[in-house]
Amino acid sequence: MPYVKIKSKGQVTIPMKVCKQLDLKEGDTLEITVKDNLISLEPQEVISRRLIDESIAEGLDDYKAGRVHGPYDSMDDFKESLTSDA
């Protein structure tokens, strides 16, 4: 495993071999955690607040227009509704 050095502002560079192995690209977001003196970096998917708000608004519009189904008594009932013609 390669070594990295901490730069003046606490920055480290992830070696290109590791970036390629994990398919990391410039601008990707990583979550950093520290446990028992071990630093971990985990890639995270970040969704914009605008996209979340738009999706919620679309769901509310569907609800208000009656384009909803359920509630269901079980997961099996829900799955069945996905394949039925009703």
PAPA-83473 format. One record per residue: x, y, z of N, C-alpha, C, CB in turn; residue in three letters. Coordinates in Angstrom, 1 decimal. Glycine has a CB too. Example, Ala and Ser with C-alpha at 12.3 -4.5 7.8 and 13.67 -1.06 7.14 Angstrom:
BEGIN
+--------+--------+--------+--------+--------+--------+--------+--------+--------+--------+--------+--------+--------+
:    n.X :    n.Y :    n.Z :   ca.X :   ca.Y :   ca.Z :    c.X :    c.Y :    c.Z :   cb.X :   cb.Y :   cb.Z : residu :
+--------+--------+--------+--------+--------+--------+--------+--------+--------+--------+--------+--------+--------+
:   13.2 :   -5.7 :    7.8 :   12.3 :   -4.5 :    7.8 :   13.2 :   -3.3 :    7.8 :   11.3 :   -4.5 :    9.0 :    ALA :
:   12.8 :   -2.2 :    7.1 :   13.7 :   -1.1 :    7.1 :   12.9 :    0.0 :    7.9 :   14.1 :   -0.6 :    5.7 :    SER :
+--------+--------+--------+--------+--------+--------+--------+--------+--------+--------+--------+--------+--------+
***
This chain:
BEGIN
+--------+--------+--------+--------+--------+--------+--------+--------+--------+--------+--------+--------+--------+
:    n.X :    n.Y :    n.Z :   ca.X :   ca.Y :   ca.Z :    c.X :    c.Y :    c.Z :   cb.X :   cb.Y :   cb.Z : residu :
+--------+--------+--------+--------+--------+--------+--------+--------+--------+--------+--------+--------+--------+
:    0.9 :   -1.2 :    0.0 :    0.0 :    0.0 :    0.0 :    0.9 :    1.2 :    0.0 :   -1.0 :    0.0 :    1.2 :    MET :
:    0.6 :    2.2 :   -0.8 :    1.4 :    3.4 :   -0.9 :    1.3 :    4.3 :    0.3 :    1.1 :    4.2 :   -2.2 :    PRO :
:    2.3 :    5.1 :    0.6 :    2.3 :    6.1 :    1.6 :    1.9 :    7.5 :    1.1 :    3.6 :    6.2 :    2.4 :    TYR :
:    1.3 :    8.3 :    1.9 :    1.0 :    9.7 :    1.5 :    1.5 :   10.6 :    2.6 :   -0.6 :    9.9 :    1.2 :    VAL :
:    1.8 :   11.8 :    2.2 :    2.2 :   12.8 :    3.2 :    1.1 :   13.9 :    3.4 :    3.5 :   13.5 :    2.7 :    LYS :
:    1.1 :   14.4 :    4.6 :    0.1 :   15.4 :    4.9 :    0.8 :   16.8 :    4.5 :   -0.3 :   15.4 :    6.5 :    ILE :
:    0.0 :   17.6 :    3.8 :    0.6 :   18.9 :    3.3 :    0.2 :   19.9 :    4.3 :   -0.1 :   19.3 :    1.9 :    LYS :
:    0.6 :   21.2 :    4.1 :    0.6 :   22.3 :    5.0 :   -0.8 :   22.5 :    5.6 :    1.1 :   23.5 :    4.4 :    SER :
:   -1.9 :   22.3 :    4.8 :   -3.2 :   22.6 :    5.2 :   -4.0 :   21.3 :    5.6 :   -4.0 :   23.3 :    4.1 :    LYS :
:   -3.3 :   20.3 :    5.9 :   -3.9 :   19.0 :    6.3 :   -4.3 :   18.2 :    5.1 :   -5.0 :   19.3 :    7.2 :    GLY :
:   -4.0 :   18.6 :    3.9 :   -4.4 :   17.8 :    2.7 :   -3.5 :   16.6 :    2.4 :   -4.4 :   18.8 :    1.5 :    GLN :
:   -4.2 :   15.6 :    1.9 :   -3.4 :   14.4 :    1.4 :   -3.9 :   14.2 :    0.0 :   -3.6 :   13.2 :    2.3 :    VAL :
:   -3.0 :   13.6 :   -0.8 :   -3.4 :   13.2 :   -2.2 :   -3.6 :   11.7 :   -2.2 :   -2.3 :   13.6 :   -3.2 :    THR :
:   -4.7 :   11.3 :   -2.7 :   -5.0 :    9.8 :   -2.9 :   -4.3 :    9.4 :   -4.2 :   -6.5 :    9.5 :   -3.0 :    ILE :
:   -3.4 :    8.4 :   -4.1 :   -2.7 :    7.9 :   -5.2 :   -3.6 :    7.5 :   -6.4 :   -1.8 :    6.8 :   -4.9 :    PRO :
:   -3.1 :    7.8 :   -7.6 :   -3.9 :    7.6 :   -8.8 :   -4.3 :    6.1 :   -8.9 :   -3.2 :    8.0 :  -10.1 :    MET :
:   -3.4 :    5.2 :   -8.5 :   -3.7 :    3.8 :   -8.6 :   -5.0 :    3.5 :   -7.7 :   -2.5 :    2.9 :   -8.1 :    LYS :
:   -5.1 :    4.1 :   -6.5 :   -6.2 :    3.9 :   -5.7 :   -7.5 :    4.5 :   -6.3 :   -5.9 :    4.5 :   -4.2 :    VAL :
:   -7.3 :    5.7 :   -6.8 :   -8.5 :    6.4 :   -7.5 :   -9.0 :    5.5 :   -8.6 :   -8.1 :    7.8 :   -8.0 :    CYS :
:   -8.2 :    5.0 :   -9.4 :   -8.6 :    4.1 :  -10.5 :   -9.3 :    2.9 :  -10.0 :   -7.4 :    3.8 :  -11.4 :    LYS :
:   -8.7 :    2.3 :   -9.0 :   -9.2 :    1.0 :   -8.4 :  -10.7 :    1.3 :   -7.9 :   -8.3 :    0.5 :   -7.3 :    GLN :
:  -10.9 :    2.4 :   -7.3 :  -12.2 :    2.7 :   -6.7 :  -13.1 :    3.6 :   -7.6 :  -12.1 :    3.5 :   -5.4 :    LEU :
:  -12.6 :    3.9 :   -8.8 :  -13.3 :    4.7 :   -9.8 :  -13.7 :    6.1 :   -9.2 :  -14.6 :    4.0 :  -10.3 :    ASP :
:  -12.7 :    6.7 :   -8.5 :  -12.9 :    8.0 :   -7.9 :  -12.5 :    9.1 :   -8.9 :  -12.1 :    8.2 :   -6.6 :    LEU :
:  -13.3 :   10.1 :   -9.0 :  -13.0 :   11.2 :  -10.0 :  -12.9 :   12.5 :   -9.2 :  -14.1 :   11.2 :  -11.1 :    LYS :
:  -12.3 :   13.5 :   -9.9 :  -12.2 :   14.8 :   -9.3 :  -13.6 :   15.3 :   -9.0 :  -11.5 :   15.8 :  -10.2 :    GLU :
:  -13.8 :   15.9 :   -7.8 :  -15.1 :   16.4 :   -7.4 :  -16.0 :   15.4 :   -6.6 :  -15.9 :   16.8 :   -8.6 :    GLY :
:  -15.6 :   14.1 :   -6.6 :  -16.3 :   13.1 :   -5.8 :  -16.2 :   13.5 :   -4.3 :  -15.7 :   11.7 :   -6.0 :    ASP :
:  -17.2 :   13.1 :   -3.5 :  -17.3 :   13.4 :   -2.1 :  -16.9 :   12.1 :   -1.3 :  -18.7 :   13.9 :   -1.7 :    THR :
:  -16.1 :   12.3 :   -0.3 :  -15.7 :   11.2 :    0.5 :  -16.1 :   11.5 :    2.0 :  -14.2 :   10.9 :    0.4 :    LEU :
:  -16.6 :   10.6 :    2.7 :  -16.9 :   10.8 :    4.1 :  -15.6 :   10.2 :    4.9 :  -18.2 :   10.0 :    4.6 :    GLU :
:  -15.2 :   11.0 :    5.9 :  -14.0 :   10.7 :    6.7 :  -14.5 :   10.3 :    8.1 :  -13.0 :   11.8 :    6.7 :    ILE :
:  -14.0 :    9.2 :    8.6 :  -14.3 :    8.8 :    9.9 :  -13.0 :    8.4 :   10.6 :  -15.3 :    7.6 :   10.0 :    THR :
:  -13.0 :    8.6 :   11.9 :  -11.8 :    8.2 :   12.7 :  -12.3 :    7.3 :   13.8 :  -11.1 :    9.4 :   13.3 :    VAL :
:  -11.7 :    6.1 :   13.9 :  -12.0 :    5.1 :   15.0 :  -10.8 :    4.4 :   15.4 :  -13.1 :    4.1 :   14.5 :    LYS :
:  -10.5 :    4.4 :   16.7 :   -9.3 :    3.7 :   17.2 :   -8.0 :    4.1 :   16.4 :   -9.6 :    2.2 :   17.2 :    ASP :
:   -7.8 :    5.4 :   16.2 :   -6.6 :    5.9 :   15.6 :   -6.5 :    5.4 :   14.1 :   -5.4 :    5.4 :   16.3 :    ASN :
:   -7.6 :    5.0 :   13.5 :   -7.7 :    4.6 :   12.1 :   -8.5 :    5.6 :   11.3 :   -8.2 :    3.2 :   11.9 :    LEU :
:   -8.0 :    6.1 :   10.2 :   -8.8 :    7.1 :    9.4 :   -9.3 :    6.3 :    8.2 :   -7.8 :    8.2 :    8.9 :    ILE :
:  -10.6 :    6.5 :    8.0 :  -11.3 :    5.8 :    6.8 :  -11.9 :    6.8 :    5.9 :  -12.4 :    4.8 :    7.3 :    SER :
:  -11.8 :    6.6 :    4.6 :  -12.5 :    7.5 :    3.7 :  -13.4 :    6.6 :    2.9 :  -11.4 :    8.2 :    2.7 :    LEU :
:  -14.7 :    7.0 :    2.8 :  -15.7 :    6.2 :    2.1 :  -16.4 :    7.1 :    1.1 :  -16.7 :    5.6 :    3.1 :    GLU :
:  -16.4 :    6.7 :   -0.2 :  -17.1 :    7.5 :   -1.2 :  -18.6 :    7.6 :   -0.9 :  -17.0 :    6.8 :   -2.6 :    PRO :
:  -19.2 :    8.8 :   -1.1 :  -20.6 :    9.1 :   -0.8 :  -21.3 :    9.6 :   -2.0 :  -20.7 :   10.0 :    0.4 :    GLN :
:  -22.5 :    9.2 :   -2.2 :  -23.4 :    9.8 :   -3.2 :  -24.1 :   11.0 :   -2.6 :  -24.4 :    8.8 :   -3.8 :    GLU :
:  -23.9 :   12.2 :   -3.2 :  -24.5 :   13.4 :   -2.7 :  -25.6 :   13.9 :   -3.7 :  -23.4 :   14.5 :   -2.6 :    VAL :
:  -26.8 :   14.1 :   -3.2 :  -27.9 :   14.6 :   -4.0 :  -28.2 :   16.0 :   -3.6 :  -29.2 :   13.7 :   -3.7 :    ILE :
:  -28.4 :   16.8 :   -4.6 :  -28.6 :   18.3 :   -4.4 :  -29.9 :   18.5 :   -3.7 :  -28.6 :   19.0 :   -5.7 :    SER :
:  -30.0 :   19.5 :   -2.9 :  -31.2 :   19.9 :   -2.2 :  -32.3 :   20.2 :   -3.2 :  -31.0 :   21.1 :   -1.2 :    ARG :
:  -32.0 :   20.9 :   -4.3 :  -33.0 :   21.2 :   -5.3 :  -33.6 :   20.0 :   -5.9 :  -32.3 :   22.0 :   -6.5 :    ARG :
:  -32.9 :   18.9 :   -6.1 :  -33.4 :   17.7 :   -6.7 :  -34.3 :   17.0 :   -5.6 :  -32.3 :   16.7 :   -7.1 :    LEU :
:  -34.0 :   17.0 :   -4.4 :  -34.8 :   16.5 :   -3.3 :  -36.1 :   17.3 :   -3.3 :  -34.1 :   16.6 :   -2.0 :    ILE :
:  -36.0 :   18.6 :   -3.3 :  -37.3 :   19.4 :   -3.2 :  -38.2 :   19.2 :   -4.4 :  -36.9 :   20.9 :   -3.1 :    ASP :
:  -37.6 :   19.0 :   -5.6 :  -38.4 :   18.8 :   -6.8 :  -39.1 :   17.4 :   -6.7 :  -37.5 :   18.8 :   -8.0 :    GLU :
:  -38.4 :   16.4 :   -6.2 :  -38.9 :   15.1 :   -6.1 :  -40.1 :   15.0 :   -5.1 :  -37.9 :   14.1 :   -5.7 :    SER :
:  -39.9 :   15.8 :   -4.0 :  -41.0 :   15.8 :   -2.9 :  -42.2 :   16.5 :   -3.5 :  -40.5 :   16.6 :   -1.7 :    ILE :
:  -42.0 :   17.6 :   -4.2 :  -43.1 :   18.4 :   -4.9 :  -43.8 :   17.5 :   -5.9 :  -42.5 :   19.7 :   -5.5 :    ALA :
:  -43.1 :   16.7 :   -6.6 :  -43.7 :   15.8 :   -7.6 :  -44.6 :   14.8 :   -6.9 :  -42.6 :   15.1 :   -8.5 :    GLU :
:  -44.0 :   14.2 :   -5.8 :  -44.8 :   13.2 :   -5.1 :  -46.1 :   13.8 :   -4.5 :  -43.9 :   12.7 :   -4.0 :    GLY :
:  -46.0 :   15.0 :   -3.9 :  -47.1 :   15.7 :   -3.4 :  -48.2 :   16.0 :   -4.5 :  -46.7 :   17.0 :   -2.7 :    LEU :
:  -47.7 :   16.4 :   -5.6 :  -48.7 :   16.6 :   -6.8 :  -49.4 :   15.3 :   -7.1 :  -47.9 :   17.1 :   -8.0 :    ASP :
:  -48.6 :   14.2 :   -7.2 :  -49.3 :   12.9 :   -7.4 :  -50.3 :   12.5 :   -6.3 :  -48.2 :   11.8 :   -7.5 :    ASP :
:  -49.9 :   12.8 :   -5.1 :  -50.9 :   12.5 :   -4.0 :  -52.1 :   13.3 :   -4.1 :  -50.2 :   12.8 :   -2.6 :    TYR :
:  -52.0 :   14.6 :   -4.4 :  -53.1 :   15.5 :   -4.5 :  -54.0 :   15.1 :   -5.7 :  -52.7 :   16.9 :   -4.6 :    LYS :
:  -53.4 :   14.6 :   -6.7 :  -54.2 :   14.2 :   -7.9 :  -54.7 :   12.8 :   -7.8 :  -53.3 :   14.4 :   -9.2 :    ALA :
:  -54.5 :   12.1 :   -6.7 :  -55.0 :   10.8 :   -6.5 :  -54.2 :    9.7 :   -7.2 :  -56.4 :   10.7 :   -7.0 :    GLY :
:  -53.0 :   10.0 :   -7.7 :  -52.2 :    9.0 :   -8.4 :  -51.3 :    8.2 :   -7.4 :  -51.3 :    9.7 :   -9.4 :    ARG :
:  -52.0 :    7.6 :   -6.4 :  -51.3 :    6.8 :   -5.4 :  -52.1 :    5.5 :   -5.2 :  -51.3 :    7.6 :   -4.0 :    VAL :
:  -51.4 :    4.5 :   -4.6 :  -52.0 :    3.2 :   -4.3 :  -51.6 :    2.8 :   -2.9 :  -51.5 :    2.1 :   -5.4 :    HIS :
:  -52.4 :    1.9 :   -2.4 :  -52.1 :    1.4 :   -1.0 :  -53.0 :    2.1 :    0.0 :  -50.7 :    1.7 :   -0.6 :    GLY :
:  -52.9 :    1.9 :    1.2 :  -51.8 :    1.1 :    1.9 :  -52.0 :   -0.4 :    1.6 :  -51.8 :    1.4 :    3.4 :    PRO :
:  -50.9 :   -1.1 :    1.9 :  -50.9 :   -2.6 :    1.7 :  -50.7 :   -3.3 :    3.0 :  -49.7 :   -3.0 :    0.7 :    TYR :
:  -51.3 :   -4.5 :    3.1 :  -51.2 :   -5.2 :    4.3 :  -49.9 :   -5.9 :    4.5 :  -52.3 :   -6.3 :    4.4 :    ASP :
:  -49.2 :   -6.1 :    3.4 :  -47.9 :   -6.9 :    3.4 :  -47.1 :   -6.5 :    2.2 :  -48.1 :   -8.4 :    3.5 :    SER :
:  -45.8 :   -6.8 :    2.3 :  -44.9 :   -6.6 :    1.2 :  -45.3 :   -7.4 :    0.0 :  -43.4 :   -6.9 :    1.6 :    MET :
:  -45.9 :   -8.6 :    0.2 :  -46.3 :   -9.5 :   -0.9 :  -47.5 :   -8.8 :   -1.6 :  -46.8 :  -10.8 :   -0.3 :    ASP :
:  -48.4 :   -8.2 :   -0.9 :  -49.5 :   -7.4 :   -1.5 :  -49.0 :   -6.3 :   -2.3 :  -50.5 :   -6.9 :   -0.4 :    ASP :
:  -48.0 :   -5.6 :   -1.8 :  -47.4 :   -4.5 :   -2.6 :  -46.7 :   -5.0 :   -3.9 :  -46.3 :   -3.8 :   -1.7 :    PHE :
:  -46.0 :   -6.1 :   -3.8 :  -45.3 :   -6.7 :   -5.0 :  -46.3 :   -7.1 :   -6.0 :  -44.4 :   -7.9 :   -4.6 :    LYS :
:  -47.4 :   -7.7 :   -5.5 :  -48.5 :   -8.2 :   -6.4 :  -49.1 :   -7.0 :   -7.2 :  -49.6 :   -8.9 :   -5.6 :    GLU :
:  -49.2 :   -5.9 :   -6.5 :  -49.9 :   -4.7 :   -7.1 :  -49.0 :   -4.2 :   -8.3 :  -50.1 :   -3.6 :   -6.1 :    SER :
:  -47.7 :   -4.4 :   -8.2 :  -46.8 :   -3.9 :   -9.3 :  -47.0 :   -4.7 :  -10.6 :  -45.3 :   -4.0 :   -8.8 :    LEU :
:  -47.4 :   -5.9 :  -10.5 :  -47.6 :   -6.8 :  -11.7 :  -49.0 :   -7.0 :  -12.1 :  -46.9 :   -8.1 :  -11.4 :    THR :
:  -50.0 :   -6.5 :  -11.3 :  -51.3 :   -6.7 :  -11.7 :  -51.8 :   -5.6 :  -12.7 :  -52.3 :   -6.7 :  -10.4 :    SER :
:  -52.8 :   -5.9 :  -13.4 :  -53.3 :   -4.9 :  -14.4 :  -54.3 :   -3.9 :  -13.8 :  -54.0 :   -5.6 :  -15.5 :    ASP :
:  -54.6 :   -4.0 :  -12.5 :  -55.6 :   -3.2 :  -11.8 :  -55.2 :   -1.7 :  -11.8 :  -55.9 :   -3.6 :  -10.4 :    ALA :
+--------+--------+--------+--------+--------+--------+--------+--------+--------+--------+--------+--------+--------+
***
